[in-house]
Amino acid sequence: MTRDAIAAEEIFRRAQAIGQYYGFRSFASLAQKKRGQPKKDSPEVTLPAGLDPAAESVAGFLRQLAGADITLVPREPVFLWHSNLTPGRSGPKNAVIQLHALGAERAIADAVLIRAARALVFDLYKIEPEVRLNSMGDKETRARFARELGTFFRKRGPMLPEDCTNCAKRDVFEAAELLISRETSEDLPSPTDHLSDASRKRFEELLDYLETTDTPYALTPELLSRGNAWNEMCFEVRLPAQAGIENTPVAWGSRYSELAKHFFKSAPPAAAVVIRIPSDGGEIAAAKNPRTRFAFVHIGEEAKRASIMVTEELKRARIPLMQMIGIESLSEQMRFAEALNPPYLLIMGRKEALEHSAILRNRTTHEETVLPILGLADRLKGVA
């Protein structure tokens, strides 16, 4: 059985650690730096009706982001984490952690969100969670899928529950969700059978990332998302039935470009995962900011994939390390590393990834040492 409620302090610290190891900067810290500067009015936004709880949480974050006047630079992705937990205060009974990838077009952002969410759920519950994954595609895909659902309900109407067929006359997606909740959706069409070429390519790229980084997942055709907020891939993280929380997802994630359009004149590509954890409501100690000893920078696809796989080992060993896995630009990674000012850089390019190694650079002496990935955590402990 799982823990009924987890200490708010523990939830916050573990979310903070996930942000550090997977490259998500604290939104609260960035907003803090903006204090004292002239505030920008939050935009007047009329949101679509019928947003699901995860979309409501993301919309709340976007309001704060717009009000904080944090500049989003084209082609410079920003990875942020945000929470309703605040150091120095008592936590709410329902802790919410959000991880966001803003301006990240490529599927590596989705892969990092999935890995980070899965890692946080495991850290909190000590149980291997399940990742369920699907893609609703773009507008073109949704239009195709809507037509297919319409045909399905017209042909199968007499064999389906009456309230489902009546609902389909109003909204075929809502009717499909209703069928799935009744566990009578065996023959329901799958959205992945109707993906546009662009959406299929994006989804295949994500699956390739997950498979080459040994991230377990299950394709789930009955996992649907609402088009008023979400687009492309969607996923949820669940605890297995034997854990005592059957049929209850702990986390929901998707691309949300449709929702972002309501807050930004030029909406960046954006994805998020919203994680909900029952909390004991206890007080959270004031934030501690221990100095980061290592900044891990990567160059190229092979290095990114290798870094995703080694992250869990480094986190378990509590190596004081920060990295930005989802940021492809080396100059952007180096700019962030300079701001952190760690004593050491850990560098991995294509050559090192293929040789299963990394370069450790002393930033004071400029001395470089090649370290094998196998046993890397133990070697870094010796340096730290």
Secondary structure, 3 states (H helix, E strand, C coil): CCCCCECHHHHHHHHHHHHHHHCCEEHHHHHHHCCCCCCCCCCCCCCCCCCCHHHHHHHHHHHHHHHHCCCCCCCCCEEEEEECCCCCCECCCEEEEEEEEECCCCCHHHHHHHHHHHHHHHHHHCCCCEEEEEECCCHHHHHHHHHHHHHHHHHHHHHCCHHHHHHHCCCHHHHHHHHHHCCCCCCCCCHHHHCCHHHHHHHHHHHHHHHHCCCCCEECCCCCCCCCCCEEEEEEEECCHHHCCCCCEEEEEEECHHHHCCCCCCCCCEEEEEEEEEECCCECCCCCCCCCCEEEEECCHHHHHHHHHHHHHHHHCCCCEEECCCCCCHHHHHHHHHHHCCCEEEEECHHHHHCCEEEEEECCCCCEEEEECCCHHHHHHHHC
